[in-house]
Amino acid sequence: MTYDLTGSEFVIDAFIDFTITCQAPHNEDHNMGPGTLTLRFADDAGAPAVAGPVTIVDYHMTQNFVTGNNLASVTTALETTAADACGAATGELTGATLTWSPATMQPYCRDGQVSCEGVACGTMGSPPTNQPLVFDNDCSEPLPLDAFEFTNGVGAF
């Protein structure tokens, strides 16, 4: 089942954590997207099972947003993907809760860059001015996953 991730909120773990929402207009500050996630559920006579194993088989998110203040402006311009027919992550659906084990998605690949402009660049986790963090299809780090809480059966989370 493929989900449109519009409306999903993503907590960015930074020196000062913040939330980015997958919503249009996608190029506005604190917005990103579009994005999709495809899950494979255990087969229950052709319908998704109420309980059982679940696998992430595809993920795509365009991350194009700007955060910061008067001292530094950080621009994120990344395409993030995870595609693995065998499963980029596996979990167990019990009731309305999908728990991942391990709680990571891998491969999780990034392509693009994170750059900074301003006097505070190079501090608090931001890259120095004119020295962006460049990711060239970098699949070296897994993406941490929290449990999914479904509504409407498995129609939304």
N, C-alpha and C positions, 0 to 999 in steps of 0.2 A: 504494500500500500504506500503510495507516494503522498507526502504531506507538503503543502505550501506553507512555508514558515512565516508568512506575513503575520505580524502581531506578536511574534515571539520576542522575548526580551533576553539579551545576553549580557551577563555581568562580566565586565572586563577587569581582570585582576591586575591592578597597577599600584603604583605608590599610593594613589588615591583612587579607590575602586569607583567605577561608574557603570551605568547601564546604557546599552545601545539597543534600539528597537528595529526589528526588520519591518519596515513600512515605507510606503511611497510618501513624498518623493525620495527615492533612494539616495540621492546625492546630497541631501541636507545634512547638516551637522547633527550628530546623535541619531541618525538613521542609517540603515544599511539594507542590502538586499539587491535583487531578489534571492531567495534561497529555497531549496527543497531537501527533503529527507525521505528516503525509501526504506521501509521496514519490511522484513519477511516474517510473517507469523506462522505458527504451526498450522497445518491444514486441518480444518474441521468440516469435512464434507463440502469443501469449496468456500467456506466462510471463515474469517479470522477466528481463531480459538479464543475462548474466554480466559484460558490459562495455558501456559506452556512457554517453550523457548521462542525468542525473538532475536532477529539478526538485523543490524544495519548493513544494507548492501549498497547504498549510494547516498552521498551527501554533497551538496554544493551550496556555497554561500559567497556572495560578493560583499566584501567588506570595504566600503569606501566612505569614510567618515573623518571628521576633524574634531579634536577635543583640545582643551587648553584654557589659558587665561591670558592676561596682558603680558606675561613673562615668557610664555612658550605656547606654540600652536603645533600640535602633533597631528599629522595626516597619515591615516592608514589607508592603503590602496592594495588590497589583497584579494586574490581568488583562492578560496579554501575548498578542498575536496577530500572525499574519502570514498573510494569505490573498491569493493572487493566482493565478488560473488560468493566467496566462502564466509564473509562477514568481517566488516571493519570493527564491529563490536557485537558481543552476544550478551543476552540477558534473559531474565525470566519474568513473564507476566503473571501476576497473582492479583486477581480482582482488577482494580483500576490502576495498579502500580507496576511499572516496569523497572526492575532493578538490574543494573549492568554489573557483570562480573568477568573480568576486572572492570572497574568504573572508568574506562578510557576507550577512546576510538583510535584505532591504528590499523592501517596507515591513515594519517591525517596530513595532508599536503598543503603547503602555502606557496603561492607564486605572486610576487609583487614586492612592495616595499612599505616601510614605515619611516617617515621623515619628520624633521622638526625645524621650526624657525622661531627665533627669539633668544633673549639673553639667558634664559634658564635651560636651554637645550644642553644635553649631556649630563643632566642631573636627574635624580629621582626616577631613573629607568628610561628616560627619553634619549634617543640618539643625539649625538652632537650635530650642530648645524652643518649642512653640506656633507654629512656622513650618514646617509640613510642605512637602515637595516634592510638588506636586500635578500629576498628569498627566491631562489630559482628552483621551483618545484621541490622545495625542501620538505621531506617526509620524515625528518629525524625525531620529532617529538610527538607523543600521543596527545590527544585532546581529552582533558578530564570530562567525565559525564556525571551529571546528577540523575537521580531517578526521574522517570517521566510519570506524571499523573494524568491519566486519560479521562475524558468526558465523552458522553454520547457513545458508549461502548468503547471502541478504539478509533472513533471518528475524529477525535481531536485531543491534543494534549497541551 
